[in-house]
Amino acid sequence: MDWRVLLTTFGVIFLAEMGDKTQIAAMTMAAEKKRPWEVFIAASLALTAVSAIGVIVGIDR
């Protein structure tokens, strides 16, 4: 495993996602529904799915 690639990717995605509409939507849902763990799990799964699609599309074929 190339730790440099892993950490660079994490850092770039983390910084790009801070304060964007996804984070605001998750905060709003957690506050409205009073179910933070469910919102966290759903938001994590959604972000994972979108990231997986991006990686699959980006694979050099």
PDBQT receptor file of N, H, CA, C and O in Angstrom, charges set to zero:
ATOM      1  N   MET A   1       0.852  -1.180   0.000  1.00  0.00    +0.000 N 
ATOM      2  CA  MET A   1       0.000   0.000   0.000  1.00  0.00    +0.000 C 
ATOM      3  C   MET A   1       0.893   1.237   0.000  1.00  0.00    +0.000 C 
ATOM      4  O   MET A   1       1.855   1.337   0.762  1.00  0.00    +0.000 OA
ATOM      5  N   ASP A   2       0.549   2.163  -0.867  1.00  0.00    +0.000 N 
ATOM      6  H   ASP A   2      -0.232   2.082  -1.486  1.00  0.00    +0.000 HD
ATOM      7  CA  ASP A   2       1.295   3.414  -0.957  1.00  0.00    +0.000 C 
ATOM      8  C   ASP A   2       0.630   4.436  -0.031  1.00  0.00    +0.000 C 
ATOM      9  O   ASP A   2      -0.404   5.014  -0.366  1.00  0.00    +0.000 OA
ATOM     10  N   TRP A   3       1.238   4.646   1.131  1.00  0.00    +0.000 N 
ATOM     11  H   TRP A   3       2.078   4.177   1.403  1.00  0.00    +0.000 HD
ATOM     12  CA  TRP A   3       0.658   5.534   2.149  1.00  0.00    +0.000 C 
ATOM     13  C   TRP A   3       0.572   6.973   1.665  1.00  0.00    +0.000 C 
ATOM     14  O   TRP A   3      -0.326   7.714   2.065  1.00  0.00    +0.000 OA
ATOM     15  N   ARG A   4       1.498   7.366   0.809  1.00  0.00    +0.000 N 
ATOM     16  H   ARG A   4       2.227   6.764   0.484  1.00  0.00    +0.000 HD
ATOM     17  CA  ARG A   4       1.476   8.738   0.306  1.00  0.00    +0.000 C 
ATOM     18  C   ARG A   4       0.223   8.981  -0.535  1.00  0.00    +0.000 C 
ATOM     19  O   ARG A   4      -0.431  10.015  -0.397  1.00  0.00    +0.000 OA
ATOM     20  N   VAL A   5      -0.107   8.035  -1.400  1.00  0.00    +0.000 N 
ATOM     21  H   VAL A   5       0.424   7.195  -1.513  1.00  0.00    +0.000 HD
ATOM     22  CA  VAL A   5      -1.319   8.156  -2.214  1.00  0.00    +0.000 C 
ATOM     23  C   VAL A   5      -2.548   8.160  -1.316  1.00  0.00    +0.000 C 
ATOM     24  O   VAL A   5      -3.459   8.964  -1.511  1.00  0.00    +0.000 OA
ATOM     25  N   LEU A   6      -2.576   7.267  -0.335  1.00  0.00    +0.000 N 
ATOM     26  H   LEU A   6      -1.835   6.614  -0.176  1.00  0.00    +0.000 HD
ATOM     27  CA  LEU A   6      -3.712   7.170   0.579  1.00  0.00    +0.000 C 
ATOM     28  C   LEU A   6      -3.917   8.478   1.338  1.00  0.00    +0.000 C 
ATOM     29  O   LEU A   6      -5.030   9.003   1.378  1.00  0.00    +0.000 OA
ATOM     30  N   LEU A   7      -2.868   8.997   1.930  1.00  0.00    +0.000 N 
ATOM     31  H   LEU A   7      -1.964   8.570   1.897  1.00  0.00    +0.000 HD
ATOM     32  CA  LEU A   7      -2.980  10.223   2.725  1.00  0.00    +0.000 C 
ATOM     33  C   LEU A   7      -3.272  11.450   1.868  1.00  0.00    +0.000 C 
ATOM     34  O   LEU A   7      -4.022  12.333   2.285  1.00  0.00    +0.000 OA
ATOM     35  N   THR A   8      -2.689  11.511   0.680  1.00  0.00    +0.000 N 
ATOM     36  H   THR A   8      -2.080  10.794   0.341  1.00  0.00    +0.000 HD
ATOM     37  CA  THR A   8      -2.960  12.635  -0.226  1.00  0.00    +0.000 C 
ATOM     38  C   THR A   8      -4.417  12.627  -0.668  1.00  0.00    +0.000 C 
ATOM     39  O   THR A   8      -5.082  13.663  -0.668  1.00  0.00    +0.000 OA
ATOM     40  N   THR A   9      -4.905  11.452  -1.045  1.00  0.00    +0.000 N 
ATOM     41  H   THR A   9      -4.364  10.610  -1.045  1.00  0.00    +0.000 HD
ATOM     42  CA  THR A   9      -6.299  11.337  -1.458  1.00  0.00    +0.000 C 
ATOM     43  C   THR A   9      -7.237  11.712  -0.314  1.00  0.00    +0.000 C 
ATOM     44  O   THR A   9      -8.193  12.463  -0.508  1.00  0.00    +0.000 OA
ATOM     45  N   PHE A  10      -6.961  11.189   0.873  1.00  0.00    +0.000 N 
ATOM     46  H   PHE A  10      -6.185  10.579   1.031  1.00  0.00    +0.000 HD
ATOM     47  CA  PHE A  10      -7.781  11.530   2.038  1.00  0.00    +0.000 C 
ATOM     48  C   PHE A  10      -7.781  13.030   2.267  1.00  0.00    +0.000 C 
ATOM     49  O   PHE A  10      -8.842  13.629   2.444  1.00  0.00    +0.000 OA
ATOM     50  N   GLY A  11      -6.620  13.639   2.267  1.00  0.00    +0.000 N 
ATOM     51  H   GLY A  11      -5.758  13.153   2.123  1.00  0.00    +0.000 HD
ATOM     52  CA  GLY A  11      -6.511  15.075   2.535  1.00  0.00    +0.000 C 
ATOM     53  C   GLY A  11      -7.248  15.921   1.521  1.00  0.00    +0.000 C 
ATOM     54  O   GLY A  11      -7.948  16.864   1.890  1.00  0.00    +0.000 OA
ATOM     55  N   VAL A  12      -7.102  15.597   0.249  1.00  0.00    +0.000 N 
ATOM     56  H   VAL A  12      -6.534  14.831  -0.050  1.00  0.00    +0.000 HD
ATOM     57  CA  VAL A  12      -7.757  16.374  -0.805  1.00  0.00    +0.000 C 
ATOM     58  C   VAL A  12      -9.274  16.251  -0.704  1.00  0.00    +0.000 C 
ATOM     59  O   VAL A  12      -9.988  17.252  -0.765  1.00  0.00    +0.000 OA
ATOM     60  N   ILE A  13      -9.767  15.018  -0.549  1.00  0.00    +0.000 N 
ATOM     61  H   ILE A  13      -9.188  14.205  -0.500  1.00  0.00    +0.000 HD
ATOM     62  CA  ILE A  13     -11.211  14.814  -0.455  1.00  0.00    +0.000 C 
ATOM     63  C   ILE A  13     -11.762  15.449   0.824  1.00  0.00    +0.000 C 
ATOM     64  O   ILE A  13     -12.819  16.080   0.799  1.00  0.00    +0.000 OA
ATOM     65  N   PHE A  14     -11.056  15.285   1.928  1.00  0.00    +0.000 N 
ATOM     66  H   PHE A  14     -10.197  14.773   1.948  1.00  0.00    +0.000 HD
ATOM     67  CA  PHE A  14     -11.499  15.855   3.204  1.00  0.00    +0.000 C 
ATOM     68  C   PHE A  14     -11.627  17.369   3.103  1.00  0.00    +0.000 C 
ATOM     69  O   PHE A  14     -12.646  17.932   3.503  1.00  0.00    +0.000 OA
ATOM     70  N   LEU A  15     -10.614  18.025   2.577  1.00  0.00    +0.000 N 
ATOM     71  H   LEU A  15      -9.786  17.568   2.252  1.00  0.00    +0.000 HD
ATOM     72  CA  LEU A  15     -10.650  19.487   2.457  1.00  0.00    +0.000 C 
ATOM     73  C   LEU A  15     -11.718  19.943   1.469  1.00  0.00    +0.000 C 
ATOM     74  O   LEU A  15     -12.381  20.956   1.694  1.00  0.00    +0.000 OA
ATOM     75  N   ALA A  16     -11.888  19.199   0.374  1.00  0.00    +0.000 N 
ATOM     76  H   ALA A  16     -11.349  18.377   0.191  1.00  0.00    +0.000 HD
ATOM     77  CA  ALA A  16     -12.885  19.586  -0.630  1.00  0.00    +0.000 C 
ATOM     78  C   ALA A  16     -14.305  19.465  -0.089  1.00  0.00    +0.000 C 
ATOM     79  O   ALA A  16     -15.186  20.228  -0.486  1.00  0.00    +0.000 OA
ATOM     80  N   GLU A  17     -14.533  18.520   0.809  1.00  0.00    +0.000 N 
ATOM     81  H   GLU A  17     -13.817  17.900   1.131  1.00  0.00    +0.000 HD
ATOM     82  CA  GLU A  17     -15.875  18.278   1.328  1.00  0.00    +0.000 C 
ATOM     83  C   GLU A  17     -16.230  19.143   2.537  1.00  0.00    +0.000 C 
ATOM     84  O   GLU A  17     -17.405  19.242   2.890  1.00  0.00    +0.000 OA
ATOM     85  N   MET A  18     -15.256  19.764   3.173  1.00  0.00    +0.000 N 
ATOM     86  H   MET A  18     -14.301  19.684   2.887  1.00  0.00    +0.000 HD
ATOM     87  CA  MET A  18     -15.535  20.583   4.360  1.00  0.00    +0.000 C 
ATOM     88  C   MET A  18     -16.416  21.776   3.996  1.00  0.00    +0.000 C 
ATOM     89  O   MET A  18     -16.086  22.565   3.111  1.00  0.00    +0.000 OA
ATOM     90  N   GLY A  19     -17.540  21.888   4.697  1.00  0.00    +0.000 N 
ATOM     91  H   GLY A  19     -17.808  21.247   5.416  1.00  0.00    +0.000 HD
ATOM     92  CA  GLY A  19     -18.401  23.050   4.528  1.00  0.00    +0.000 C 
ATOM     93  C   GLY A  19     -19.208  23.076   3.238  1.00  0.00    +0.000 C 
ATOM     94  O   GLY A  19     -19.811  24.100   2.918  1.00  0.00    +0.000 OA
ATOM     95  N   ASP A  20     -19.234  21.993   2.501  1.00  0.00    +0.000 N 
ATOM     96  H   ASP A  20     -18.743  21.161   2.761  1.00  0.00    +0.000 HD
ATOM     97  CA  ASP A  20     -20.019  22.004   1.272  1.00  0.00    +0.000 C 
ATOM     98  C   ASP A  20     -21.461  21.614   1.563  1.00  0.00    +0.000 C 
ATOM     99  O   ASP A  20     -21.824  21.361   2.711  1.00  0.00    +0.000 OA
ATOM    100  N   LYS A  21     -22.270  21.568   0.530  1.00  0.00    +0.000 N 
ATOM    101  H   LYS A  21     -21.975  21.773  -0.403  1.00  0.00    +0.000 HD
ATOM    102  CA  LYS A  21     -23.702  21.308   0.732  1.00  0.00    +0.000 C 
ATOM    103  C   LYS A  21     -23.981  19.923   1.290  1.00  0.00    +0.000 C 
ATOM    104  O   LYS A  21     -25.014  19.722   1.929  1.00  0.00    +0.000 OA
ATOM    105  N   THR A  22     -23.090  18.956   1.069  1.00  0.00    +0.000 N 
ATOM    106  H   THR A  22     -22.250  19.119   0.551  1.00  0.00    +0.000 HD
ATOM    107  CA  THR A  22     -23.270  17.625   1.632  1.00  0.00    +0.000 C 
ATOM    108  C   THR A  22     -23.182  17.671   3.154  1.00  0.00    +0.000 C 
ATOM    109  O   THR A  22     -24.007  17.078   3.849  1.00  0.00    +0.000 OA
ATOM    110  N   GLN A  23     -22.190  18.369   3.659  1.00  0.00    +0.000 N 
ATOM    111  H   GLN A  23     -21.520  18.851   3.094  1.00  0.00    +0.000 HD
ATOM    112  CA  GLN A  23     -22.020  18.489   5.108  1.00  0.00    +0.000 C 
ATOM    113  C   GLN A  23     -23.196  19.255   5.721  1.00  0.00    +0.000 C 
ATOM    114  O   GLN A  23     -23.689  18.888   6.788  1.00  0.00    +0.000 OA
ATOM    115  N   ILE A  24     -23.631  20.291   5.064  1.00  0.00    +0.000 N 
ATOM    116  H   ILE A  24     -23.230  20.589   4.197  1.00  0.00    +0.000 HD
ATOM    117  CA  ILE A  24     -24.762  21.071   5.571  1.00  0.00    +0.000 C 
ATOM    118  C   ILE A  24     -26.032  20.218   5.580  1.00  0.00    +0.000 C 
ATOM    119  O   ILE A  24     -26.815  20.283   6.527  1.00  0.00    +0.000 OA
ATOM    120  N   ALA A  25     -26.238  19.422   4.536  1.00  0.00    +0.000 N 
ATOM    121  H   ALA A  25     -25.601  19.369   3.766  1.00  0.00    +0.000 HD
ATOM    122  CA  ALA A  25     -27.409  18.537   4.484  1.00  0.00    +0.000 C 
ATOM    123  C   ALA A  25     -27.364  17.505   5.606  1.00  0.00    +0.000 C 
ATOM    124  O   ALA A  25     -28.387  17.229   6.233  1.00  0.00    +0.000 OA
ATOM    125  N   ALA A  26     -26.198  16.937   5.862  1.00  0.00    +0.000 N 
ATOM    126  H   ALA A  26     -25.367  17.160   5.353  1.00  0.00    +0.000 HD
ATOM    127  CA  ALA A  26     -26.065  15.946   6.940  1.00  0.00    +0.000 C 
ATOM    128  C   ALA A  26     -26.325  16.583   8.303  1.00  0.00    +0.000 C 
ATOM    129  O   ALA A  26     -26.990  15.984   9.147  1.00  0.00    +0.000 OA
ATOM    130  N   MET A  27     -25.813  17.780   8.521  1.00  0.00    +0.000 N 
ATOM    131  H   MET A  27     -25.273  18.267   7.835  1.00  0.00    +0.000 HD
ATOM    132  CA  MET A  27     -26.065  18.471   9.794  1.00  0.00    +0.000 C 
ATOM    133  C   MET A  27     -27.545  18.771   9.975  1.00  0.00    +0.000 C 
ATOM    134  O   MET A  27     -28.091  18.604  11.065  1.00  0.00    +0.000 OA
ATOM    135  N   THR A  28     -28.189  19.212   8.905  1.00  0.00    +0.000 N 
ATOM    136  H   THR A  28     -27.746  19.347   8.019  1.00  0.00    +0.000 HD
ATOM    137  CA  THR A  28     -29.610  19.525   8.968  1.00  0.00    +0.000 C 
ATOM    138  C   THR A  28     -30.438  18.276   9.261  1.00  0.00    +0.000 C 
ATOM    139  O   THR A  28     -31.333  18.303  10.105  1.00  0.00    +0.000 OA
ATOM    140  N   MET A  29     -30.134  17.184   8.560  1.00  0.00    +0.000 N 
ATOM    141  H   MET A  29     -29.407  17.163   7.874  1.00  0.00    +0.000 HD
ATOM    142  CA  MET A  29     -30.870  15.931   8.778  1.00  0.00    +0.000 C 
ATOM    143  C   MET A  29     -30.676  15.430  10.207  1.00  0.00    +0.000 C 
ATOM    144  O   MET A  29     -31.636  15.004  10.849  1.00  0.00    +0.000 OA
ATOM    145  N   ALA A  30     -29.448  15.478  10.706  1.00  0.00    +0.000 N 
ATOM    146  H   ALA A  30     -28.669  15.824  10.184  1.00  0.00    +0.000 HD
ATOM    147  CA  ALA A  30     -29.178  15.010  12.066  1.00  0.00    +0.000 C 
ATOM    148  C   ALA A  30     -29.924  15.866  13.092  1.00  0.00    +0.000 C 
ATOM    149  O   ALA A  30     -30.440  15.345  14.080  1.00  0.00    +0.000 OA
ATOM    150  N   ALA A  31     -29.977  17.160  12.859  1.00  0.00    +0.000 N 
ATOM    151  H   ALA A  31     -29.558  17.583  12.056  1.00  0.00    +0.000 HD
ATOM    152  CA  ALA A  31     -30.662  18.053  13.797  1.00  0.00    +0.000 C 
ATOM    153  C   ALA A  31     -32.175  17.861  13.745  1.00  0.00    +0.000 C 
ATOM    154  O   ALA A  31     -32.839  17.864  14.782  1.00  0.00    +0.000 OA
ATOM    155  N   GLU A  32     -32.716  17.694  12.547  1.00  0.00    +0.000 N 
ATOM    156  H   GLU A  32     -32.176  17.691  11.705  1.00  0.00    +0.000 HD
ATOM    157  CA  GLU A  32     -34.167  17.536  12.399  1.00  0.00    +0.000 C 
ATOM    158  C   GLU A  32     -34.665  16.193  12.911  1.00  0.00    +0.000 C 
ATOM    159  O   GLU A  32     -35.688  16.126  13.593  1.00  0.00    +0.000 OA
ATOM    160  N   LYS A  33     -33.960  15.146  12.589  1.00  0.00    +0.000 N 
ATOM    161  H   LYS A  33     -33.130  15.201  12.035  1.00  0.00    +0.000 HD
ATOM    162  CA  LYS A  33     -34.431  13.790  12.889  1.00  0.00    +0.000 C 
ATOM    163  C   LYS A  33     -34.036  13.308  14.279  1.00  0.00    +0.000 C 
ATOM    164  O   LYS A  33     -34.612  12.348  14.791  1.00  0.00    +0.000 OA
ATOM    165  N   LYS A  34     -33.055  13.971  14.893  1.00  0.00    +0.000 N 
ATOM    166  H   LYS A  34     -32.587  14.751  14.477  1.00  0.00    +0.000 HD
ATOM    167  CA  LYS A  34     -32.553  13.556  16.213  1.00  0.00    +0.000 C 
ATOM    168  C   LYS A  34     -32.066  12.105  16.196  1.00  0.00    +0.000 C 
ATOM    169  O   LYS A  34     -32.160  11.408  17.206  1.00  0.00    +0.000 OA
ATOM    170  N   ARG A  35     -31.553  11.653  15.065  1.00  0.00    +0.000 N 
ATOM    171  H   ARG A  35     -31.476  12.219  14.244  1.00  0.00    +0.000 HD
ATOM    172  CA  ARG A  35     -31.039  10.288  14.893  1.00  0.00    +0.000 C 
ATOM    173  C   ARG A  35     -29.654  10.380  14.233  1.00  0.00    +0.000 C 
ATOM    174  O   ARG A  35     -29.490   9.977  13.082  1.00  0.00    +0.000 OA
ATOM    175  N   PRO A  36     -28.661  10.908  14.960  1.00  0.00    +0.000 N 
ATOM    176  CA  PRO A  36     -27.366  11.170  14.329  1.00  0.00    +0.000 C 
ATOM    177  C   PRO A  36     -26.664   9.927  13.777  1.00  0.00    +0.000 C 
ATOM    178  O   PRO A  36     -26.003  10.010  12.742  1.00  0.00    +0.000 OA
ATOM    179  N   TRP A  37     -26.791   8.784  14.441  1.00  0.00    +0.000 N 
ATOM    180  H   TRP A  37     -27.327   8.716  15.282  1.00  0.00    +0.000 HD
ATOM    181  CA  TRP A  37     -26.090   7.587  13.953  1.00  0.00    +0.000 C 
ATOM    182  C   TRP A  37     -26.673   7.095  12.635  1.00  0.00    +0.000 C 
ATOM    183  O   TRP A  37     -25.934   6.666  11.749  1.00  0.00    +0.000 OA
ATOM    184  N   GLU A  38     -27.993   7.157  12.504  1.00  0.00    +0.000 N 
ATOM    185  H   GLU A  38     -28.593   7.506  13.224  1.00  0.00    +0.000 HD
ATOM    186  CA  GLU A  38     -28.612   6.751  11.251  1.00  0.00    +0.000 C 
ATOM    187  C   GLU A  38     -28.195   7.688  10.113  1.00  0.00    +0.000 C 
ATOM    188  O   GLU A  38     -27.905   7.242   9.002  1.00  0.00    +0.000 OA
ATOM    189  N   VAL A  39     -28.171   8.988  10.405  1.00  0.00    +0.000 N 
ATOM    190  H   VAL A  39     -28.407   9.350  11.307  1.00  0.00    +0.000 HD
ATOM    191  CA  VAL A  39     -27.745   9.960   9.396  1.00  0.00    +0.000 C 
ATOM    192  C   VAL A  39     -26.275   9.737   9.040  1.00  0.00    +0.000 C 
ATOM    193  O   VAL A  39     -25.905   9.795   7.868  1.00  0.00    +0.000 OA
ATOM    194  N   PHE A  40     -25.443   9.484  10.036  1.00  0.00    +0.000 N 
ATOM    195  H   PHE A  40     -25.743   9.437  10.989  1.00  0.00    +0.000 HD
ATOM    196  CA  PHE A  40     -24.024   9.231   9.782  1.00  0.00    +0.000 C 
ATOM    197  C   PHE A  40     -23.827   8.004   8.894  1.00  0.00    +0.000 C 
ATOM    198  O   PHE A  40     -23.056   8.048   7.935  1.00  0.00    +0.000 OA
ATOM    199  N   ILE A  41     -24.514   6.921   9.209  1.00  0.00    +0.000 N 
ATOM    200  H   ILE A  41     -25.140   6.886   9.988  1.00  0.00    +0.000 HD
ATOM    201  CA  ILE A  41     -24.380   5.690   8.428  1.00  0.00    +0.000 C 
ATOM    202  C   ILE A  41     -24.863   5.903   6.995  1.00  0.00    +0.000 C 
ATOM    203  O   ILE A  41     -24.190   5.505   6.044  1.00  0.00    +0.000 OA
ATOM    204  N   ALA A  42     -26.025   6.528   6.840  1.00  0.00    +0.000 N 
ATOM    205  H   ALA A  42     -26.572   6.851   7.613  1.00  0.00    +0.000 HD
ATOM    206  CA  ALA A  42     -26.566   6.763   5.501  1.00  0.00    +0.000 C 
ATOM    207  C   ALA A  42     -25.665   7.693   4.685  1.00  0.00    +0.000 C 
ATOM    208  O   ALA A  42     -25.412   7.438   3.507  1.00  0.00    +0.000 OA
ATOM    209  N   ALA A  43     -25.185   8.761   5.307  1.00  0.00    +0.000 N 
ATOM    210  H   ALA A  43     -25.390   8.968   6.264  1.00  0.00    +0.000 HD
ATOM    211  CA  ALA A  43     -24.311   9.700   4.609  1.00  0.00    +0.000 C 
ATOM    212  C   ALA A  43     -22.991   9.034   4.234  1.00  0.00    +0.000 C 
ATOM    213  O   ALA A  43     -22.465   9.270   3.147  1.00  0.00    +0.000 OA
ATOM    214  N   SER A  44     -22.458   8.213   5.117  1.00  0.00    +0.000 N 
ATOM    215  H   SER A  44     -22.885   8.021   6.000  1.00  0.00    +0.000 HD
ATOM    216  CA  SER A  44     -21.212   7.494   4.836  1.00  0.00    +0.000 C 
ATOM    217  C   SER A  44     -21.385   6.522   3.678  1.00  0.00    +0.000 C 
ATOM    218  O   SER A  44     -20.530   6.442   2.796  1.00  0.00    +0.000 OA
ATOM    219  N   LEU A  45     -22.492   5.784   3.682  1.00  0.00    +0.000 N 
ATOM    220  H   LEU A  45     -23.186   5.850   4.399  1.00  0.00    +0.000 HD
ATOM    221  CA  LEU A  45     -22.758   4.851   2.585  1.00  0.00    +0.000 C 
ATOM    222  C   LEU A  45     -22.932   5.582   1.258  1.00  0.00    +0.000 C 
ATOM    223  O   LEU A  45     -22.437   5.129   0.226  1.00  0.00    +0.000 OA
ATOM    224  N   ALA A  46     -23.634   6.711   1.286  1.00  0.00    +0.000 N 
ATOM    225  H   ALA A  46     -24.036   7.079   2.125  1.00  0.00    +0.000 HD
ATOM    226  CA  ALA A  46     -23.839   7.478   0.060  1.00  0.00    +0.000 C 
ATOM    227  C   ALA A  46     -22.514   8.017  -0.479  1.00  0.00    +0.000 C 
ATOM    228  O   ALA A  46     -22.257   7.939  -1.681  1.00  0.00    +0.000 OA
ATOM    229  N   LEU A  47     -21.670   8.565   0.403  1.00  0.00    +0.000 N 
ATOM    230  H   LEU A  47     -21.879   8.628   1.379  1.00  0.00    +0.000 HD
ATOM    231  CA  LEU A  47     -20.381   9.083  -0.041  1.00  0.00    +0.000 C 
ATOM    232  C   LEU A  47     -19.476   7.963  -0.540  1.00  0.00    +0.000 C 
ATOM    233  O   LEU A  47     -18.730   8.149  -1.502  1.00  0.00    +0.000 OA
ATOM    234  N   THR A  48     -19.538   6.808   0.104  1.00  0.00    +0.000 N 
ATOM    235  H   THR A  48     -20.144   6.657   0.885  1.00  0.00    +0.000 HD
ATOM    236  CA  THR A  48     -18.761   5.656  -0.343  1.00  0.00    +0.000 C 
ATOM    237  C   THR A  48     -19.213   5.214  -1.730  1.00  0.00    +0.000 C 
ATOM    238  O   THR A  48     -18.381   4.920  -2.589  1.00  0.00    +0.000 OA
ATOM    239  N   ALA A  49     -20.523   5.164  -1.955  1.00  0.00    +0.000 N 
ATOM    240  H   ALA A  49     -21.199   5.402  -1.258  1.00  0.00    +0.000 HD
ATOM    241  CA  ALA A  49     -21.046   4.747  -3.255  1.00  0.00    +0.000 C 
ATOM    242  C   ALA A  49     -20.621   5.711  -4.360  1.00  0.00    +0.000 C 
ATOM    243  O   ALA A  49     -20.196   5.286  -5.435  1.00  0.00    +0.000 OA
ATOM    244  N   VAL A  50     -20.737   7.002  -4.091  1.00  0.00    +0.000 N 
ATOM    245  H   VAL A  50     -21.082   7.347  -3.218  1.00  0.00    +0.000 HD
ATOM    246  CA  VAL A  50     -20.345   8.001  -5.086  1.00  0.00    +0.000 C 
ATOM    247  C   VAL A  50     -18.847   7.932  -5.368  1.00  0.00    +0.000 C 
ATOM    248  O   VAL A  50     -18.426   8.037  -6.521  1.00  0.00    +0.000 OA
ATOM    249  N   SER A  51     -18.042   7.755  -4.324  1.00  0.00    +0.000 N 
ATOM    250  H   SER A  51     -18.384   7.669  -3.388  1.00  0.00    +0.000 HD
ATOM    251  CA  SER A  51     -16.597   7.639  -4.500  1.00  0.00    +0.000 C 
ATOM    252  C   SER A  51     -16.240   6.386  -5.294  1.00  0.00    +0.000 C 
ATOM    253  O   SER A  51     -15.354   6.417  -6.149  1.00  0.00    +0.000 OA
ATOM    254  N   ALA A  52     -16.934   5.283  -5.007  1.00  0.00    +0.000 N 
ATOM    255  H   ALA A  52     -17.653   5.258  -4.312  1.00  0.00    +0.000 HD
ATOM    256  CA  ALA A  52     -16.677   4.033  -5.744  1.00  0.00    +0.000 C 
ATOM    257  C   ALA A  52     -16.981   4.204  -7.224  1.00  0.00    +0.000 C 
ATOM    258  O   ALA A  52     -16.233   3.725  -8.076  1.00  0.00    +0.000 OA
ATOM    259  N   ILE A  53     -18.070   4.882  -7.527  1.00  0.00    +0.000 N 
ATOM    260  H   ILE A  53     -18.678   5.271  -6.835  1.00  0.00    +0.000 HD
ATOM    261  CA  ILE A  53     -18.391   5.132  -8.931  1.00  0.00    +0.000 C 
ATOM    262  C   ILE A  53     -17.295   5.965  -9.593  1.00  0.00    +0.000 C 
ATOM    263  O   ILE A  53     -16.889   5.678 -10.719  1.00  0.00    +0.000 OA
ATOM    264  N   GLY A  54     -16.821   6.989  -8.898  1.00  0.00    +0.000 N 
ATOM    265  H   GLY A  54     -17.151   7.222  -7.983  1.00  0.00    +0.000 HD
ATOM    266  CA  GLY A  54     -15.737   7.814  -9.432  1.00  0.00    +0.000 C 
ATOM    267  C   GLY A  54     -14.465   7.036  -9.684  1.00  0.00    +0.000 C 
ATOM    268  O   GLY A  54     -13.799   7.231 -10.700  1.00  0.00    +0.000 OA
ATOM    269  N   VAL A  55     -14.126   6.147  -8.751  1.00  0.00    +0.000 N 
ATOM    270  H   VAL A  55     -14.668   5.988  -7.926  1.00  0.00    +0.000 HD
ATOM    271  CA  VAL A  55     -12.908   5.331  -8.913  1.00  0.00    +0.000 C 
ATOM    272  C   VAL A  55     -13.073   4.359 -10.071  1.00  0.00    +0.000 C 
ATOM    273  O   VAL A  55     -12.156   4.187 -10.874  1.00  0.00    +0.000 OA
ATOM    274  N   ILE A  56     -14.225   3.728 -10.161  1.00  0.00    +0.000 N 
ATOM    275  H   ILE A  56     -14.970   3.867  -9.508  1.00  0.00    +0.000 HD
ATOM    276  CA  ILE A  56     -14.467   2.760 -11.240  1.00  0.00    +0.000 C 
ATOM    277  C   ILE A  56     -14.406   3.443 -12.603  1.00  0.00    +0.000 C 
ATOM    278  O   ILE A  56     -13.823   2.911 -13.547  1.00  0.00    +0.000 OA
ATOM    279  N   VAL A  57     -15.009   4.620 -12.698  1.00  0.00    +0.000 N 
ATOM    280  H   VAL A  57     -15.483   5.052 -11.931  1.00  0.00    +0.000 HD
ATOM    281  CA  VAL A  57     -14.970   5.363 -13.957  1.00  0.00    +0.000 C 
ATOM    282  C   VAL A  57     -13.544   5.809 -14.274  1.00  0.00    +0.000 C 
ATOM    283  O   VAL A  57     -13.147   5.859 -15.439  1.00  0.00    +0.000 OA
ATOM    284  N   GLY A  58     -12.788   6.127 -13.246  1.00  0.00    +0.000 N 
ATOM    285  H   GLY A  58     -13.110   6.087 -12.300  1.00  0.00    +0.000 HD
ATOM    286  CA  GLY A  58     -11.427   6.625 -13.449  1.00  0.00    +0.000 C 
ATOM    287  C   GLY A  58     -10.372   5.571 -13.717  1.00  0.00    +0.000 C 
ATOM    288  O   GLY A  58      -9.231   5.908 -14.036  1.00  0.00    +0.000 OA
ATOM    289  N   ILE A  59     -10.733   4.294 -13.594  1.00  0.00    +0.000 N 
ATOM    290  H   ILE A  59     -11.659   4.021 -13.335  1.00  0.00    +0.000 HD
ATOM    291  CA  ILE A  59      -9.759   3.224 -13.831  1.00  0.00    +0.000 C 
ATOM    292  C   ILE A  59      -9.354   3.230 -15.303  1.00  0.00    +0.000 C 
ATOM    293  O   ILE A  59     -10.203   3.250 -16.194  1.00  0.00    +0.000 OA
ATOM    294  N   ASP A  60      -8.066   3.212 -15.537  1.00  0.00    +0.000 N 
ATOM    295  H   ASP A  60      -7.376   3.196 -14.813  1.00  0.00    +0.000 HD
ATOM    296  CA  ASP A  60      -7.531   3.173 -16.902  1.00  0.00    +0.000 C 
ATOM    297  C   ASP A  60      -7.781   1.801 -17.492  1.00  0.00    +0.000 C 
ATOM    298  O   ASP A  60      -7.248   0.801 -17.010  1.00  0.00    +0.000 OA
ATOM    299  N   ARG A  61      -8.576   1.757 -18.514  1.00  0.00    +0.000 N 
ATOM    300  H   ARG A  61      -9.008   2.569 -18.906  1.00  0.00    +0.000 HD
ATOM    301  CA  ARG A  61      -8.925   0.467 -19.125  1.00  0.00    +0.000 C 
ATOM    302  C   ARG A  61      -8.078   0.188 -20.325  1.00  0.00    +0.000 C 
ATOM    303  O   ARG A  61      -8.234  -0.852 -20.964  1.00  0.00    +0.000 OA
TER     304      ARG A  61
